[in-house]
Amino acid sequence: MIGAGPIGLEAARAALRRAHEVQLFEAGGVAESVRRWGDIRMFSPFGLNGSPEAFAQLERQGFQLPPPESILTGAEYADAFLEPLAETLTGIIRTNSPVLAVTRAGLNKEDYILDPRRASVPFSLLVREGERESIVQADVVLDCSGNFQNPRPLGIGGIPAPGERAAQAAIRYGAFHPPEVDGFRVLVVGAGHSAATMLCGLAAQRPAKLFWAVRKPVADHPYARIPDDPLPERDQLLARANALARSSTVQLLAPAGIRSLSTTGEGLEVALSVNGRLVTVVVDRIFAATGFRPDLGLTRELQVQTCWATEGAHKLAALLLGEAGGDCLKAPTAGAETLSHPEPGFYTLGMKSYGRRSDFLIRTGLEQVQNVLDAVERA
């Protein structure tokens, strides 16, 4: 397994219970990506964010878990569940051990194309631990490494805007609760749930100016709420964000694209194309809630197939296209075949399987784990 987040830990636990020999490699620490958004409260109740088997195992070992209906922050979830789960995997997890590349031992990507002989050759993983690099072999690889380490840039067309790299000190990417910004001029970029979280957190402070840049046209209600939303935390967040978009607290820029950034004596000057005209704003901070994309370099030497639009697992992307209707709770169940690739024995699970899509739920990843391990044992 690659990645010691919620799905990697559950996959390791489940594989051990099925008597497989397991190694789990994590580039940083256990639940490191979860802790990056540790002060954000989750939408889904705790009972949906772990498997019943893992809950039962931890309770048998004396761990006291939160009530199933609890709405936890990322940090609370990591402390109360993920870290205890990792403790049950002593000797299995190798933290601070990034997997740099995966291949087939002695084969190149173009060898044995769609040939069953590839399945008889073990995988080779290049792993770095401290200053030392080594090769580790495996029969099956589950890539649960996620996307949080790869935020998408600010510029038009998905590339960095001119001047973006030079302005990194004033830009923060990803999902997080905004820090103290009283008296600052702030630009939020993005239109997902992370952007809504930032806007609500910023509005509760006293920024000098609060701009919100959204790539697509928006109406009076930028966020479409789901009738009788089964996740009340989500619905309340979107209702607050919609109200802010109509208020004088936020200056909404839409449809907008960032053309360039430059540092001046007045601050960070941001040139935007807003509804076809050039608009310039000067800010002190940019919070980029522009989403994430998977690191595809890890598997460059494997015969993997990803969606040309989302960069998620190709078969899964086709299944998801248009199915969920905006509600992640209604995403179709993905069988192991949708998480597989032409490369036999290699599977993409968790958030990375969804590629650039933002509607992945931990509950979905738990289903993926069981389906893939069932398929591995049938092979």
Contacts in CASP RR format, 6 or more apart in sequence:
PFRMAT RR
TARGET T0000
AUTHOR 0000-0000-0000
METHOD contacts of the structure
MODEL  1
MIGAGPIGLEAARAALRRAHEVQLFEAGGVAESVRRWGDIRMFSPFGLNG
SPEAFAQLERQGFQLPPPESILTGAEYADAFLEPLAETLTGIIRTNSPVL
AVTRAGLNKEDYILDPRRASVPFSLLVREGERESIVQADVVLDCSGNFQN
PRPLGIGGIPAPGERAAQAAIRYGAFHPPEVDGFRVLVVGAGHSAATMLC
GLAAQRPAKLFWAVRKPVADHPYARIPDDPLPERDQLLARANALARSSTV
QLLAPAGIRSLSTTGEGLEVALSVNGRLVTVVVDRIFAATGFRPDLGLTR
ELQVQTCWATEGAHKLAALLLGEAGGDCLKAPTAGAETLSHPEPGFYTLG
MKSYGRRSDFLIRTGLEQVQNVLDAVERA
1 8 0 8 1.000
1 11 0 8 1.000
1 12 0 8 1.000
1 15 0 8 1.000
1 22 0 8 1.000
1 23 0 8 1.000
1 24 0 8 1.000
1 25 0 8 1.000
1 141 0 8 1.000
1 142 0 8 1.000
1 144 0 8 1.000
2 8 0 8 1.000
2 24 0 8 1.000
2 25 0 8 1.000
2 99 0 8 1.000
2 125 0 8 1.000
2 141 0 8 1.000
2 142 0 8 1.000
2 143 0 8 1.000
2 144 0 8 1.000
2 145 0 8 1.000
2 298 0 8 1.000
3 24 0 8 1.000
3 25 0 8 1.000
3 26 0 8 1.000
3 27 0 8 1.000
3 144 0 8 1.000
3 145 0 8 1.000
3 146 0 8 1.000
4 24 0 8 1.000
4 26 0 8 1.000
4 28 0 8 1.000
4 29 0 8 1.000
4 30 0 8 1.000
4 31 0 8 1.000
4 32 0 8 1.000
4 86 0 8 1.000
4 93 0 8 1.000
4 95 0 8 1.000
5 26 0 8 1.000
5 30 0 8 1.000
5 31 0 8 1.000
5 32 0 8 1.000
5 33 0 8 1.000
5 34 0 8 1.000
5 82 0 8 1.000
5 144 0 8 1.000
6 31 0 8 1.000
6 34 0 8 1.000
6 49 0 8 1.000
6 50 0 8 1.000
6 82 0 8 1.000
6 362 0 8 1.000
6 365 0 8 1.000
7 144 0 8 1.000
7 349 0 8 1.000
7 350 0 8 1.000
7 351 0 8 1.000
7 362 0 8 1.000
7 365 0 8 1.000
7 366 0 8 1.000
7 368 0 8 1.000
7 369 0 8 1.000
8 24 0 8 1.000
8 142 0 8 1.000
8 144 0 8 1.000
8 349 0 8 1.000
8 369 0 8 1.000
9 24 0 8 1.000
9 30 0 8 1.000
9 31 0 8 1.000
9 82 0 8 1.000
9 85 0 8 1.000
9 86 0 8 1.000
9 89 0 8 1.000
10 50 0 8 1.000
10 51 0 8 1.000
10 54 0 8 1.000
10 85 0 8 1.000
10 365 0 8 1.000
10 366 0 8 1.000
10 369 0 8 1.000
11 142 0 8 1.000
11 144 0 8 1.000
11 349 0 8 1.000
11 369 0 8 1.000
11 372 0 8 1.000
11 373 0 8 1.000
12 22 0 8 1.000
12 24 0 8 1.000
12 89 0 8 1.000
12 92 0 8 1.000
12 93 0 8 1.000
13 53 0 8 1.000
13 54 0 8 1.000
13 57 0 8 1.000
13 85 0 8 1.000
13 88 0 8 1.000
13 89 0 8 1.000
14 51 0 8 1.000
14 53 0 8 1.000
14 369 0 8 1.000
14 370 0 8 1.000
14 373 0 8 1.000
15 22 0 8 1.000
15 373 0 8 1.000
16 22 0 8 1.000
16 89 0 8 1.000
16 92 0 8 1.000
17 53 0 8 1.000
18 373 0 8 1.000
18 377 0 8 1.000
20 376 0 8 1.000
22 92 0 8 1.000
23 92 0 8 1.000
23 94 0 8 1.000
23 136 0 8 1.000
23 138 0 8 1.000
24 89 0 8 1.000
24 92 0 8 1.000
24 93 0 8 1.000
24 94 0 8 1.000
25 94 0 8 1.000
25 97 0 8 1.000
25 98 0 8 1.000
25 99 0 8 1.000
25 125 0 8 1.000
25 127 0 8 1.000
25 136 0 8 1.000
26 32 0 8 1.000
26 93 0 8 1.000
26 94 0 8 1.000
26 95 0 8 1.000
26 96 0 8 1.000
26 97 0 8 1.000
27 96 0 8 1.000
27 97 0 8 1.000
27 98 0 8 1.000
27 99 0 8 1.000
27 145 0 8 1.000
27 149 0 8 1.000
28 95 0 8 1.000
28 96 0 8 1.000
28 97 0 8 1.000
28 98 0 8 1.000
29 95 0 8 1.000
29 96 0 8 1.000
30 78 0 8 1.000
30 82 0 8 1.000
30 83 0 8 1.000
30 86 0 8 1.000
30 93 0 8 1.000
30 95 0 8 1.000
31 78 0 8 1.000
31 82 0 8 1.000
31 83 0 8 1.000
31 86 0 8 1.000
33 146 0 8 1.000
33 148 0 8 1.000
33 149 0 8 1.000
34 74 0 8 1.000
34 75 0 8 1.000
34 77 0 8 1.000
34 78 0 8 1.000
34 82 0 8 1.000
35 74 0 8 1.000
35 75 0 8 1.000
35 78 0 8 1.000
36 148 0 8 1.000
36 174 0 8 1.000
36 175 0 8 1.000
36 176 0 8 1.000
37 74 0 8 1.000
37 148 0 8 1.000
37 174 0 8 1.000
37 175 0 8 1.000
37 176 0 8 1.000
37 177 0 8 1.000
38 73 0 8 1.000
38 74 0 8 1.000
38 75 0 8 1.000
38 78 0 8 1.000
38 176 0 8 1.000
38 177 0 8 1.000
39 73 0 8 1.000
39 74 0 8 1.000
39 75 0 8 1.000
39 176 0 8 1.000
39 177 0 8 1.000
40 73 0 8 1.000
40 74 0 8 1.000
40 175 0 8 1.000
40 176 0 8 1.000
40 177 0 8 1.000
40 197 0 8 1.000
41 71 0 8 1.000
41 72 0 8 1.000
41 73 0 8 1.000
41 74 0 8 1.000
41 233 0 8 1.000
42 49 0 8 1.000
42 71 0 8 1.000
42 72 0 8 1.000
42 73 0 8 1.000
42 74 0 8 1.000
42 77 0 8 1.000
42 233 0 8 1.000
43 71 0 8 1.000
43 193 0 8 1.000
43 231 0 8 1.000
43 233 0 8 1.000
43 234 0 8 1.000
43 237 0 8 1.000
44 71 0 8 1.000
44 231 0 8 1.000
44 361 0 8 1.000
44 362 0 8 1.000
44 363 0 8 1.000
45 68 0 8 1.000
45 69 0 8 1.000
45 70 0 8 1.000
45 71 0 8 1.000
46 65 0 8 1.000
46 66 0 8 1.000
46 67 0 8 1.000
46 68 0 8 1.000
46 69 0 8 1.000
46 70 0 8 1.000
46 71 0 8 1.000
46 72 0 8 1.000
46 77 0 8 1.000
46 80 0 8 1.000
46 81 0 8 1.000
47 55 0 8 1.000
47 68 0 8 1.000
47 69 0 8 1.000
47 70 0 8 1.000
48 361 0 8 1.000
48 362 0 8 1.000
48 363 0 8 1.000
49 72 0 8 1.000
49 77 0 8 1.000
49 81 0 8 1.000
49 362 0 8 1.000
49 363 0 8 1.000
50 81 0 8 1.000
50 362 0 8 1.000
50 363 0 8 1.000
50 366 0 8 1.000
51 366 0 8 1.000
51 369 0 8 1.000
54 81 0 8 1.000
54 85 0 8 1.000
55 65 0 8 1.000
57 88 0 8 1.000
58 65 0 8 1.000
58 81 0 8 1.000
58 84 0 8 1.000
58 85 0 8 1.000
58 88 0 8 1.000
59 65 0 8 1.000
61 88 0 8 1.000
63 84 0 8 1.000
65 80 0 8 1.000
65 81 0 8 1.000
66 72 0 8 1.000
66 76 0 8 1.000
66 80 0 8 1.000
66 81 0 8 1.000
71 233 0 8 1.000
72 80 0 8 1.000
86 93 0 8 1.000
94 127 0 8 1.000
94 129 0 8 1.000
96 129 0 8 1.000
96 130 0 8 1.000
97 127 0 8 1.000
97 128 0 8 1.000
97 129 0 8 1.000
98 127 0 8 1.000
98 128 0 8 1.000
99 125 0 8 1.000
99 126 0 8 1.000
99 127 0 8 1.000
99 145 0 8 1.000
99 298 0 8 1.000
100 126 0 8 1.000
100 127 0 8 1.000
100 128 0 8 1.000
100 133 0 8 1.000
100 298 0 8 1.000
101 125 0 8 1.000
101 126 0 8 1.000
101 297 0 8 1.000
101 298 0 8 1.000
101 300 0 8 1.000
101 301 0 8 1.000
102 123 0 8 1.000
102 124 0 8 1.000
102 125 0 8 1.000
102 126 0 8 1.000
102 141 0 8 1.000
102 143 0 8 1.000
102 298 0 8 1.000
102 299 0 8 1.000
102 301 0 8 1.000
102 302 0 8 1.000
102 346 0 8 1.000
103 109 0 8 1.000
103 123 0 8 1.000
103 124 0 8 1.000
103 126 0 8 1.000
103 301 0 8 1.000
103 302 0 8 1.000
104 111 0 8 1.000
104 118 0 8 1.000
104 121 0 8 1.000
104 122 0 8 1.000
104 123 0 8 1.000
104 124 0 8 1.000
104 301 0 8 1.000
104 302 0 8 1.000
104 343 0 8 1.000
105 121 0 8 1.000
105 122 0 8 1.000
105 123 0 8 1.000
105 124 0 8 1.000
105 137 0 8 1.000
106 121 0 8 1.000
106 124 0 8 1.000
107 118 0 8 1.000
107 121 0 8 1.000
108 301 0 8 1.000
109 300 0 8 1.000
109 301 0 8 1.000
109 302 0 8 1.000
109 303 0 8 1.000
111 118 0 8 1.000
112 118 0 8 1.000
113 303 0 8 1.000
114 303 0 8 1.000
114 342 0 8 1.000
116 344 0 8 1.000
118 303 0 8 1.000
118 343 0 8 1.000
118 344 0 8 1.000
119 344 0 8 1.000
119 345 0 8 1.000
122 137 0 8 1.000
122 138 0 8 1.000
122 139 0 8 1.000
123 137 0 8 1.000
123 138 0 8 1.000
123 139 0 8 1.000
123 140 0 8 1.000
123 141 0 8 1.000
123 345 0 8 1.000
123 346 0 8 1.000
124 135 0 8 1.000
124 136 0 8 1.000
124 137 0 8 1.000
125 135 0 8 1.000
125 136 0 8 1.000
125 137 0 8 1.000
125 138 0 8 1.000
125 141 0 8 1.000
126 133 0 8 1.000
126 134 0 8 1.000
126 135 0 8 1.000
127 133 0 8 1.000
127 134 0 8 1.000
127 135 0 8 1.000
127 136 0 8 1.000
139 345 0 8 1.000
140 345 0 8 1.000
140 346 0 8 1.000
140 347 0 8 1.000
140 376 0 8 1.000
141 345 0 8 1.000
141 346 0 8 1.000
141 347 0 8 1.000
142 347 0 8 1.000
142 349 0 8 1.000
142 372 0 8 1.000
143 298 0 8 1.000
143 299 0 8 1.000
143 346 0 8 1.000
143 347 0 8 1.000
143 348 0 8 1.000
143 349 0 8 1.000
143 352 0 8 1.000
144 349 0 8 1.000
144 350 0 8 1.000
144 352 0 8 1.000
145 295 0 8 1.000
145 298 0 8 1.000
145 352 0 8 1.000
146 294 0 8 1.000
146 350 0 8 1.000
146 351 0 8 1.000
146 352 0 8 1.000
147 292 0 8 1.000
147 293 0 8 1.000
147 294 0 8 1.000
147 295 0 8 1.000
147 351 0 8 1.000
147 352 0 8 1.000
147 355 0 8 1.000
147 356 0 8 1.000
148 174 0 8 1.000
148 175 0 8 1.000
148 292 0 8 1.000
148 351 0 8 1.000
149 295 0 8 1.000
150 292 0 8 1.000
150 293 0 8 1.000
150 294 0 8 1.000
150 295 0 8 1.000
151 173 0 8 1.000
151 174 0 8 1.000
151 288 0 8 1.000
151 290 0 8 1.000
151 291 0 8 1.000
151 292 0 8 1.000
152 158 0 8 1.000
152 288 0 8 1.000
152 290 0 8 1.000
152 291 0 8 1.000
152 292 0 8 1.000
152 293 0 8 1.000
152 356 0 8 1.000
153 159 0 8 1.000
153 160 0 8 1.000
153 161 0 8 1.000
153 164 0 8 1.000
153 288 0 8 1.000
153 290 0 8 1.000
154 160 0 8 1.000
154 161 0 8 1.000
154 164 0 8 1.000
154 171 0 8 1.000
154 189 0 8 1.000
154 258 0 8 1.000
154 261 0 8 1.000
154 286 0 8 1.000
154 288 0 8 1.000
154 290 0 8 1.000
155 161 0 8 1.000
155 164 0 8 1.000
155 257 0 8 1.000
155 258 0 8 1.000
155 259 0 8 1.000
156 257 0 8 1.000
156 258 0 8 1.000
156 259 0 8 1.000
156 273 0 8 1.000
161 258 0 8 1.000
161 259 0 8 1.000
161 260 0 8 1.000
161 261 0 8 1.000
162 259 0 8 1.000
162 260 0 8 1.000
162 261 0 8 1.000
163 260 0 8 1.000
163 261 0 8 1.000
163 262 0 8 1.000
164 171 0 8 1.000
164 258 0 8 1.000
164 261 0 8 1.000
166 261 0 8 1.000
166 263 0 8 1.000
167 261 0 8 1.000
167 262 0 8 1.000
167 263 0 8 1.000
167 268 0 8 1.000
167 286 0 8 1.000
170 263 0 8 1.000
170 268 0 8 1.000
170 283 0 8 1.000
170 284 0 8 1.000
170 285 0 8 1.000
170 286 0 8 1.000
171 285 0 8 1.000
171 286 0 8 1.000
171 287 0 8 1.000
171 288 0 8 1.000
172 285 0 8 1.000
172 286 0 8 1.000
172 287 0 8 1.000
172 288 0 8 1.000
173 288 0 8 1.000
173 290 0 8 1.000
174 194 0 8 1.000
174 288 0 8 1.000
174 289 0 8 1.000
174 290 0 8 1.000
174 291 0 8 1.000
174 292 0 8 1.000
175 194 0 8 1.000
175 197 0 8 1.000
175 289 0 8 1.000
176 194 0 8 1.000
176 198 0 8 1.000
177 197 0 8 1.000
177 198 0 8 1.000
177 201 0 8 1.000
178 186 0 8 1.000
178 198 0 8 1.000
178 201 0 8 1.000
178 202 0 8 1.000
178 205 0 8 1.000
178 287 0 8 1.000
180 205 0 8 1.000
181 202 0 8 1.000
181 205 0 8 1.000
181 207 0 8 1.000
181 284 0 8 1.000
181 285 0 8 1.000
182 205 0 8 1.000
182 206 0 8 1.000
182 207 0 8 1.000
183 206 0 8 1.000
183 207 0 8 1.000
183 208 0 8 1.000
184 207 0 8 1.000
184 208 0 8 1.000
184 283 0 8 1.000
184 284 0 8 1.000
184 285 0 8 1.000
185 207 0 8 1.000
185 208 0 8 1.000
185 209 0 8 1.000
185 211 0 8 1.000
185 281 0 8 1.000
185 282 0 8 1.000
185 283 0 8 1.000
185 284 0 8 1.000
185 285 0 8 1.000
186 202 0 8 1.000
186 207 0 8 1.000
186 209 0 8 1.000
186 210 0 8 1.000
186 211 0 8 1.000
186 283 0 8 1.000
186 284 0 8 1.000
186 285 0 8 1.000
186 286 0 8 1.000
186 287 0 8 1.000
187 211 0 8 1.000
187 212 0 8 1.000
187 213 0 8 1.000
187 270 0 8 1.000
187 281 0 8 1.000
187 283 0 8 1.000
187 285 0 8 1.000
187 286 0 8 1.000
187 287 0 8 1.000
188 195 0 8 1.000
188 198 0 8 1.000
188 199 0 8 1.000
188 202 0 8 1.000
188 210 0 8 1.000
188 211 0 8 1.000
188 212 0 8 1.000
188 213 0 8 1.000
188 286 0 8 1.000
188 287 0 8 1.000
188 289 0 8 1.000
189 195 0 8 1.000
189 213 0 8 1.000
189 258 0 8 1.000
189 286 0 8 1.000
189 287 0 8 1.000
189 288 0 8 1.000
189 289 0 8 1.000
189 290 0 8 1.000
190 212 0 8 1.000
190 213 0 8 1.000
190 214 0 8 1.000
190 215 0 8 1.000
190 288 0 8 1.000
190 289 0 8 1.000
190 290 0 8 1.000
190 291 0 8 1.000
191 214 0 8 1.000
191 215 0 8 1.000
191 216 0 8 1.000
191 218 0 8 1.000
191 222 0 8 1.000
191 223 0 8 1.000
192 223 0 8 1.000
192 289 0 8 1.000
192 291 0 8 1.000
192 358 0 8 1.000
193 234 0 8 1.000
193 237 0 8 1.000
193 238 0 8 1.000
193 358 0 8 1.000
194 289 0 8 1.000
194 291 0 8 1.000
195 212 0 8 1.000
195 214 0 8 1.000
195 241 0 8 1.000
195 289 0 8 1.000
196 223 0 8 1.000
196 237 0 8 1.000
196 238 0 8 1.000
196 240 0 8 1.000
196 241 0 8 1.000
197 237 0 8 1.000
198 287 0 8 1.000
198 289 0 8 1.000
199 210 0 8 1.000
199 212 0 8 1.000
199 241 0 8 1.000
199 244 0 8 1.000
199 250 0 8 1.000
200 237 0 8 1.000
200 240 0 8 1.000
200 241 0 8 1.000
200 244 0 8 1.000
202 210 0 8 1.000
202 287 0 8 1.000
203 210 0 8 1.000
203 244 0 8 1.000
203 249 0 8 1.000
203 250 0 8 1.000
209 251 0 8 1.000
209 281 0 8 1.000
209 283 0 8 1.000
210 249 0 8 1.000
210 250 0 8 1.000
210 251 0 8 1.000
211 250 0 8 1.000
211 251 0 8 1.000
211 253 0 8 1.000
211 281 0 8 1.000
211 283 0 8 1.000
212 245 0 8 1.000
212 250 0 8 1.000
212 251 0 8 1.000
212 252 0 8 1.000
212 253 0 8 1.000
212 254 0 8 1.000
213 253 0 8 1.000
213 254 0 8 1.000
213 256 0 8 1.000
213 257 0 8 1.000
213 258 0 8 1.000
213 272 0 8 1.000
213 274 0 8 1.000
214 222 0 8 1.000
214 252 0 8 1.000
214 253 0 8 1.000
214 254 0 8 1.000
214 255 0 8 1.000
214 256 0 8 1.000
215 254 0 8 1.000
215 255 0 8 1.000
215 256 0 8 1.000
215 257 0 8 1.000
216 254 0 8 1.000
216 255 0 8 1.000
217 254 0 8 1.000
217 255 0 8 1.000
217 275 0 8 1.000
218 245 0 8 1.000
218 252 0 8 1.000
218 254 0 8 1.000
218 255 0 8 1.000
220 242 0 8 1.000
220 245 0 8 1.000
220 246 0 8 1.000
221 242 0 8 1.000
221 245 0 8 1.000
222 241 0 8 1.000
222 242 0 8 1.000
222 245 0 8 1.000
222 252 0 8 1.000
222 254 0 8 1.000
223 238 0 8 1.000
223 241 0 8 1.000
223 242 0 8 1.000
224 238 0 8 1.000
224 326 0 8 1.000
225 235 0 8 1.000
225 238 0 8 1.000
225 239 0 8 1.000
225 242 0 8 1.000
226 234 0 8 1.000
226 235 0 8 1.000
226 326 0 8 1.000
226 327 0 8 1.000
229 235 0 8 1.000
230 329 0 8 1.000
231 329 0 8 1.000
244 250 0 8 1.000
245 252 0 8 1.000
253 272 0 8 1.000
253 274 0 8 1.000
253 279 0 8 1.000
253 281 0 8 1.000
254 274 0 8 1.000
254 275 0 8 1.000
255 274 0 8 1.000
255 275 0 8 1.000
256 272 0 8 1.000
256 273 0 8 1.000
256 274 0 8 1.000
256 275 0 8 1.000
256 279 0 8 1.000
257 272 0 8 1.000
257 273 0 8 1.000
257 274 0 8 1.000
258 270 0 8 1.000
258 271 0 8 1.000
258 272 0 8 1.000
259 271 0 8 1.000
259 272 0 8 1.000
259 273 0 8 1.000
259 278 0 8 1.000
260 270 0 8 1.000
260 271 0 8 1.000
261 268 0 8 1.000
261 269 0 8 1.000
261 270 0 8 1.000
261 271 0 8 1.000
261 286 0 8 1.000
262 268 0 8 1.000
262 269 0 8 1.000
262 271 0 8 1.000
263 269 0 8 1.000
264 282 0 8 1.000
266 282 0 8 1.000
267 282 0 8 1.000
267 283 0 8 1.000
267 284 0 8 1.000
268 282 0 8 1.000
268 283 0 8 1.000
268 284 0 8 1.000
268 285 0 8 1.000
268 286 0 8 1.000
269 280 0 8 1.000
269 281 0 8 1.000
269 282 0 8 1.000
270 280 0 8 1.000
270 281 0 8 1.000
270 282 0 8 1.000
270 283 0 8 1.000
270 286 0 8 1.000
271 278 0 8 1.000
271 279 0 8 1.000
271 280 0 8 1.000
272 278 0 8 1.000
272 279 0 8 1.000
272 280 0 8 1.000
272 281 0 8 1.000
273 279 0 8 1.000
291 356 0 8 1.000
291 358 0 8 1.000
292 351 0 8 1.000
292 356 0 8 1.000
293 311 0 8 1.000
293 355 0 8 1.000
293 356 0 8 1.000
294 306 0 8 1.000
294 311 0 8 1.000
294 312 0 8 1.000
294 352 0 8 1.000
294 355 0 8 1.000
294 356 0 8 1.000
296 306 0 8 1.000
296 311 0 8 1.000
299 343 0 8 1.000
299 346 0 8 1.000
302 341 0 8 1.000
302 343 0 8 1.000
302 346 0 8 1.000
303 341 0 8 1.000
303 342 0 8 1.000
303 343 0 8 1.000
304 341 0 8 1.000
304 342 0 8 1.000
304 343 0 8 1.000
304 346 0 8 1.000
304 348 0 8 1.000
305 313 0 8 1.000
305 314 0 8 1.000
305 315 0 8 1.000
305 341 0 8 1.000
305 342 0 8 1.000
306 312 0 8 1.000
306 313 0 8 1.000
306 314 0 8 1.000
306 317 0 8 1.000
306 355 0 8 1.000
307 313 0 8 1.000
307 314 0 8 1.000
307 317 0 8 1.000
307 318 0 8 1.000
307 355 0 8 1.000
309 317 0 8 1.000
309 356 0 8 1.000
310 317 0 8 1.000
310 354 0 8 1.000
310 355 0 8 1.000
310 356 0 8 1.000
310 357 0 8 1.000
311 355 0 8 1.000
311 356 0 8 1.000
312 348 0 8 1.000
312 352 0 8 1.000
312 353 0 8 1.000
312 354 0 8 1.000
312 355 0 8 1.000
312 356 0 8 1.000
312 357 0 8 1.000
313 338 0 8 1.000
313 339 0 8 1.000
313 340 0 8 1.000
313 341 0 8 1.000
313 348 0 8 1.000
313 353 0 8 1.000
313 355 0 8 1.000
314 341 0 8 1.000
315 337 0 8 1.000
315 338 0 8 1.000
315 339 0 8 1.000
315 340 0 8 1.000
316 334 0 8 1.000
316 338 0 8 1.000
316 339 0 8 1.000
316 353 0 8 1.000
316 354 0 8 1.000
317 355 0 8 1.000
319 332 0 8 1.000
319 334 0 8 1.000
319 338 0 8 1.000
320 331 0 8 1.000
320 332 0 8 1.000
320 354 0 8 1.000
320 357 0 8 1.000
323 330 0 8 1.000
323 331 0 8 1.000
323 332 0 8 1.000
324 330 0 8 1.000
324 331 0 8 1.000
324 332 0 8 1.000
324 359 0 8 1.000
326 359 0 8 1.000
328 359 0 8 1.000
328 360 0 8 1.000
328 361 0 8 1.000
328 364 0 8 1.000
329 361 0 8 1.000
331 359 0 8 1.000
331 361 0 8 1.000
331 364 0 8 1.000
333 367 0 8 1.000
333 371 0 8 1.000
334 353 0 8 1.000
334 364 0 8 1.000
334 367 0 8 1.000
334 368 0 8 1.000
334 371 0 8 1.000
335 368 0 8 1.000
335 371 0 8 1.000
335 375 0 8 1.000
336 347 0 8 1.000
336 371 0 8 1.000
336 372 0 8 1.000
336 374 0 8 1.000
336 375 0 8 1.000
336 376 0 8 1.000
337 375 0 8 1.000
339 347 0 8 1.000
339 348 0 8 1.000
339 349 0 8 1.000
339 353 0 8 1.000
339 368 0 8 1.000
339 371 0 8 1.000
339 372 0 8 1.000
340 346 0 8 1.000
340 347 0 8 1.000
340 375 0 8 1.000
341 347 0 8 1.000
341 348 0 8 1.000
344 379 0 8 1.000
345 376 0 8 1.000
345 379 0 8 1.000
347 372 0 8 1.000
349 365 0 8 1.000
349 368 0 8 1.000
349 369 0 8 1.000
349 372 0 8 1.000
350 360 0 8 1.000
350 364 0 8 1.000
350 365 0 8 1.000
350 368 0 8 1.000
351 360 0 8 1.000
353 360 0 8 1.000
353 365 0 8 1.000
353 368 0 8 1.000
354 360 0 8 1.000
END
